[in-house]
Amino acid sequence: MGDVFDSSAVARADAAVNPKRSTVSYWYRMWRKTDLGKRHGEGMWSVLETKVAEYFTVGARVSISRDPFTVAILTPIMQRAHHSSVAHCRKHCICRLHSFLRR
């Protein structure tokens, strides 16, 4: 009888071991509502404002526009990459463009 309970088919059917899809979906909806707020309306905007503050504390810059809805996030690593390579990139791109146009 022990072999029956050790089989993978029984384990997959046991909701205590392997929760149903509806249960996982419910857990996700509860987590999302608690941690991320509503998907639209003022609830969404209040969560976005708290997230902007969190991003700001770690050095990221965030820009949000309500109409049209736009969110732009510039992380510290993106800022470093932009500042360190702009001059090099610009020079390199212009050289590549000139060599391409000469063909």
Residue frames as a rotation matrix with the C-alpha (Angstrom) as fourth column:
MET 1
0.569 0.822 0.000 0.00
0.822 -0.569 0.000 0.00
0.000 0.000 -1.000 0.00
GLY 2
0.270 -0.556 -0.786 2.97
0.307 -0.724 0.617 2.34
-0.912 -0.409 -0.025 0.60
ASP 3
-0.659 -0.562 0.500 3.85
0.614 -0.016 0.789 2.23
-0.435 0.827 0.356 -3.10
VAL 4
0.133 0.802 0.583 0.54
0.954 -0.264 0.145 3.85
0.270 0.537 -0.799 -4.04
PHE 5
0.877 0.240 -0.417 1.21
0.396 -0.853 0.340 6.94
-0.274 -0.463 -0.843 -1.89
ASP 6
0.019 -0.957 -0.290 4.80
0.210 -0.279 0.937 7.19
-0.978 -0.079 0.195 -3.10
SER 7
-0.099 -0.048 0.994 3.82
0.972 0.210 0.107 7.36
-0.214 0.977 0.026 -6.76
SER 8
-0.923 -0.333 -0.193 4.21
0.281 -0.925 0.256 10.64
-0.264 0.183 0.947 -8.58
ALA 9
-0.536 0.799 0.271 0.62
0.266 -0.144 0.953 10.48
0.801 0.583 -0.136 -9.88
VAL 10
0.332 0.652 -0.682 -0.76
0.868 0.073 0.492 10.49
0.370 -0.755 -0.541 -6.36
ALA 11
-0.338 -0.539 -0.771 1.62
0.776 -0.623 0.095 13.28
-0.532 -0.567 0.629 -5.33
ARG 12
-0.968 -0.009 0.252 0.48
0.178 -0.734 0.656 15.40
0.179 0.680 0.711 -8.30
ALA 13
-0.175 0.984 0.037 -3.16
0.361 0.029 0.932 14.82
0.916 0.177 -0.360 -7.36
ASP 14
0.102 0.156 -0.982 -2.61
0.994 0.020 0.107 15.77
0.037 -0.988 -0.153 -3.70
ALA 15
0.587 0.223 0.778 -3.51
0.362 -0.932 -0.006 19.46
0.724 0.285 -0.628 -3.33
ALA 16
0.947 -0.296 -0.122 -1.46
0.020 -0.327 0.945 19.69
-0.320 -0.897 -0.304 -0.14
VAL 17
0.070 -0.960 0.271 1.66
0.572 0.261 0.777 18.77
-0.817 0.101 0.567 -2.12
ASN 18
-0.862 -0.279 0.423 0.77
0.500 -0.340 0.796 20.25
-0.078 0.898 0.433 -5.49
PRO 19
-0.405 0.766 -0.499 -1.84
0.073 -0.517 -0.853 23.05
-0.911 -0.382 0.153 -5.20
LYS 20
0.219 0.609 0.762 -4.51
0.880 0.214 -0.423 23.42
-0.421 0.764 -0.489 -7.86
ARG 21
-0.556 -0.393 0.732 -4.13
0.747 -0.623 0.233 26.07
0.364 0.677 0.640 -10.53
SER 22
0.341 0.776 0.531 -7.10
0.339 -0.628 0.700 27.98
0.877 -0.059 -0.477 -9.10
THR 23
0.790 -0.107 -0.604 -5.43
0.599 -0.078 0.797 28.05
-0.132 -0.991 0.003 -5.67
VAL 24
-0.282 -0.958 -0.050 -2.16
0.879 -0.278 0.388 29.40
-0.386 0.066 0.920 -7.06
SER 25
-0.381 0.235 0.894 -4.11
0.599 -0.675 0.432 31.96
0.705 0.700 0.116 -9.11
TYR 26
0.728 0.686 -0.010 -5.97
0.400 -0.413 0.818 33.07
0.557 -0.600 -0.574 -5.98
TRP 27
0.438 -0.658 -0.612 -2.71
0.761 -0.091 0.643 33.39
-0.479 -0.747 0.461 -4.02
TYR 28
-0.554 -0.671 0.493 -1.23
0.832 -0.462 0.307 35.48
0.022 0.580 0.814 -6.84
ARG 29
0.053 0.656 0.753 -4.27
0.454 -0.687 0.567 37.80
0.889 0.312 -0.334 -6.95
MET 30
0.882 0.263 -0.392 -4.06
0.455 -0.251 0.854 38.31
0.126 -0.932 -0.341 -3.16
TRP 31
0.042 -0.953 -0.299 -0.29
0.845 -0.126 0.520 38.96
-0.533 -0.275 0.800 -3.31
ARG 32
-0.510 -0.234 0.828 -0.70
0.767 -0.559 0.315 41.37
0.388 0.796 0.465 -6.23
LYS 33
0.454 0.773 0.443 -3.47
0.394 -0.621 0.678 43.33
0.799 -0.133 -0.587 -4.52
THR 34
0.838 -0.159 -0.522 -1.47
0.504 -0.144 0.852 43.56
-0.211 -0.977 -0.041 -1.29
ASP 35
0.017 -0.981 -0.193 1.94
0.672 -0.131 0.728 44.37
-0.740 -0.143 0.657 -2.77
LEU 36
-0.802 -0.395 0.448 1.16
0.590 -0.406 0.698 46.14
-0.094 0.824 0.559 -6.04
GLY 37
-0.577 0.643 -0.503 -2.27
-0.210 -0.712 -0.670 47.66
-0.789 -0.281 0.546 -5.47
LYS 38
0.449 0.863 0.230 -5.03
0.127 0.192 -0.973 48.04
-0.884 0.466 -0.023 -7.99
ARG 39
-0.228 -0.512 0.828 -4.39
0.860 0.292 0.418 47.79
-0.456 0.808 0.374 -11.71
HIS 40
-0.396 0.151 0.905 -6.08
0.603 -0.700 0.381 51.10
0.692 0.698 0.186 -12.51
GLY 41
0.650 0.729 0.214 -7.48
0.378 -0.554 0.741 54.24
0.659 -0.401 -0.636 -10.90
GLU 42
0.557 -0.381 0.738 -6.22
-0.634 -0.769 0.081 56.15
0.537 -0.512 -0.670 -7.90
GLY 43
0.866 -0.245 0.436 -5.05
-0.181 0.659 0.730 52.97
-0.466 -0.711 0.527 -6.16
MET 44
0.635 -0.646 0.424 -2.58
0.766 0.453 -0.456 52.41
0.103 0.614 0.782 -8.98
TRP 45
0.443 -0.460 0.770 -1.27
0.060 -0.841 -0.537 55.98
0.894 0.284 -0.345 -8.77
SER 46
0.735 -0.167 0.657 -0.69
-0.672 -0.305 0.674 55.80
0.088 -0.937 -0.337 -5.01
VAL 47
0.776 -0.491 0.397 1.32
0.303 0.841 0.449 52.58
-0.554 -0.228 0.801 -5.40
LEU 48
0.532 -0.589 0.608 3.32
0.702 -0.094 -0.706 54.13
0.473 0.802 0.363 -8.25
GLU 49
0.599 -0.290 0.747 4.17
-0.390 -0.920 -0.045 57.13
0.700 -0.264 -0.664 -6.06
THR 50
0.766 -0.346 0.542 5.51
-0.464 0.286 0.838 54.85
-0.445 -0.894 0.058 -3.32
LYS 51
0.675 -0.531 0.512 7.51
0.663 0.741 -0.106 52.86
-0.323 0.411 0.853 -5.88
VAL 52
0.599 -0.459 0.656 9.01
0.246 -0.674 -0.696 56.12
0.762 0.578 -0.291 -7.23
ALA 53
0.662 -0.337 0.669 10.17
-0.726 -0.513 0.459 56.95
0.188 -0.789 -0.584 -3.70
GLU 54
0.743 -0.390 0.543 11.70
0.010 0.819 0.574 53.47
-0.669 -0.422 0.612 -3.34
TYR 55
0.630 -0.515 0.581 13.53
0.757 0.238 -0.609 53.78
0.175 0.823 0.540 -6.66
PHE 56
0.670 -0.348 0.656 14.79
-0.185 -0.934 -0.307 57.26
0.719 0.084 -0.690 -5.69
THR 57
0.777 -0.359 0.517 16.34
-0.558 -0.012 0.830 55.91
-0.292 -0.933 -0.210 -2.47
VAL 58
0.473 -0.628 0.617 18.50
0.437 0.776 0.454 53.48
-0.765 0.055 0.642 -4.49
GLY 59
-0.381 -0.752 -0.538 19.60
-0.004 -0.581 0.814 56.14
-0.924 0.312 0.219 -6.95
ALA 60
-0.552 0.256 0.794 17.23
0.826 0.304 0.476 55.54
-0.119 0.918 -0.379 -9.85
ARG 61
-0.803 0.360 -0.475 15.38
-0.346 -0.931 -0.119 58.34
-0.485 0.068 0.872 -11.59
VAL 62
-0.545 0.717 0.434 11.73
0.784 0.619 -0.038 57.81
-0.296 0.320 -0.900 -12.50
SER 63
-0.870 0.362 -0.336 9.43
-0.437 -0.881 0.181 59.90
-0.231 0.304 0.924 -14.65
ILE 64
-0.576 0.762 0.295 5.68
0.709 0.646 -0.284 59.25
-0.407 0.046 -0.912 -14.78
SER 65
-0.896 0.402 -0.187 3.14
-0.442 -0.786 0.432 60.85
0.027 0.470 0.882 -17.07
ARG 66
-0.459 0.800 0.387 -0.59
-0.039 0.417 -0.908 60.34
-0.888 -0.432 -0.160 -16.56
ASP 67
0.614 0.745 0.260 -1.78
0.288 0.094 -0.953 61.30
-0.734 0.660 -0.157 -20.04
PRO 68
0.533 0.364 -0.764 -0.62
-0.455 0.885 0.105 59.43
0.714 0.292 0.637 -22.02
PHE 69
0.900 -0.149 0.409 0.35
-0.319 0.415 0.852 56.89
-0.296 -0.898 0.326 -19.39
THR 70
0.540 -0.810 -0.230 4.13
-0.050 0.242 -0.969 56.54
0.840 0.535 0.090 -19.48
VAL 71
0.909 -0.389 0.150 6.71
-0.145 0.041 0.989 55.34
-0.391 -0.920 -0.019 -16.98
ALA 72
0.571 -0.812 -0.119 10.44
-0.099 0.075 -0.992 55.81
0.815 0.578 -0.037 -17.62
ILE 73
0.947 -0.315 0.065 13.00
-0.003 0.194 0.981 54.35
-0.321 -0.929 0.183 -15.22
LEU 74
0.504 -0.863 -0.035 16.68
-0.324 -0.150 -0.934 55.23
0.801 0.482 -0.355 -15.39
THR 75
0.933 -0.155 -0.324 18.64
0.352 0.577 0.737 52.91
0.072 -0.802 0.593 -13.11
PRO 76
0.630 -0.752 -0.191 22.08
-0.389 -0.519 0.761 53.75
-0.672 -0.405 -0.620 -11.68
ILE 77
-0.148 -0.722 0.676 23.81
0.387 0.587 0.711 51.29
-0.910 0.367 0.193 -14.01
MET 78
0.403 0.356 0.843 22.06
0.915 -0.137 -0.379 52.87
-0.019 0.925 -0.381 -16.99
GLN 79
0.991 -0.056 -0.122 23.18
-0.042 -0.993 0.114 56.30
-0.128 -0.108 -0.986 -15.81
ARG 80
0.256 -0.964 0.074 26.81
-0.214 0.018 0.977 55.14
-0.943 -0.266 -0.201 -15.49
ALA 81
-0.114 -0.269 0.956 26.78
0.780 0.572 0.254 53.52
-0.615 0.775 0.144 -18.91
HIS 82
0.715 0.468 0.520 25.32
0.692 -0.581 -0.428 56.65
0.102 0.666 -0.739 -20.47
HIS 83
0.924 -0.345 -0.168 27.77
-0.266 -0.891 0.368 59.06
-0.276 -0.295 -0.915 -18.84
SER 84
0.162 -0.951 0.264 30.90
-0.138 0.243 0.960 56.99
-0.977 -0.191 -0.092 -19.42
SER 85
-0.416 -0.377 0.828 30.36
0.613 0.556 0.561 56.13
-0.671 0.741 0.000 -23.04
VAL 86
0.657 0.740 -0.144 28.44
0.386 -0.495 -0.779 59.04
-0.648 0.456 -0.611 -24.60
ALA 87
0.403 -0.565 -0.720 31.51
-0.690 -0.705 0.167 60.79
-0.602 0.430 -0.673 -25.97
HIS 88
-0.659 -0.678 0.325 33.08
-0.337 0.652 0.679 57.54
-0.672 0.338 -0.659 -27.14
CYS 89
-0.173 0.696 0.697 29.81
0.644 0.615 -0.454 56.31
-0.745 0.370 -0.555 -28.62
ARG 90
0.721 0.483 -0.497 29.12
0.016 -0.728 -0.686 59.56
-0.693 0.487 -0.533 -30.44
LYS 91
0.001 -0.825 -0.565 32.61
-0.832 -0.315 0.458 59.59
-0.555 0.470 -0.686 -31.96
HIS 92
-0.744 -0.286 0.604 32.39
-0.043 0.923 0.383 55.91
-0.667 0.259 -0.699 -32.87
CYS 93
0.127 0.894 0.429 28.90
0.603 0.273 -0.749 56.23
-0.787 0.354 -0.505 -34.40
ILE 94
0.674 0.083 -0.734 29.86
-0.385 -0.809 -0.445 59.25
-0.630 0.582 -0.514 -36.48
CYS 95
-0.410 -0.883 -0.227 32.97
-0.746 0.181 0.641 57.44
-0.525 0.432 -0.733 -37.78
ARG 96
-0.623 0.237 0.745 30.88
0.340 0.940 -0.015 54.38
-0.704 0.244 -0.667 -38.63
LEU 97
0.499 0.862 -0.091 28.28
0.346 -0.294 -0.891 56.56
-0.794 0.414 -0.445 -40.37
HIS 98
0.364 -0.442 -0.820 30.95
-0.736 -0.676 0.038 58.33
-0.571 0.590 -0.572 -42.47
SER 99
-0.726 -0.673 0.138 32.57
-0.465 0.629 0.623 55.04
-0.507 0.388 -0.770 -43.48
PHE 100
-0.283 0.712 0.643 29.15
0.546 0.670 -0.502 53.65
-0.788 0.209 -0.579 -44.40
LEU 101
0.661 0.612 -0.434 28.22
0.063 -0.621 -0.781 56.69
-0.748 0.489 -0.449 -46.50
ARG 102
-0.046 -0.774 -0.632 31.51
-0.768 -0.377 0.517 56.62
-0.638 0.509 -0.577 -48.42
ARG 103
-0.520 -0.171 0.837 30.74
0.165 0.941 0.295 53.20
-0.838 0.292 -0.461 -49.91
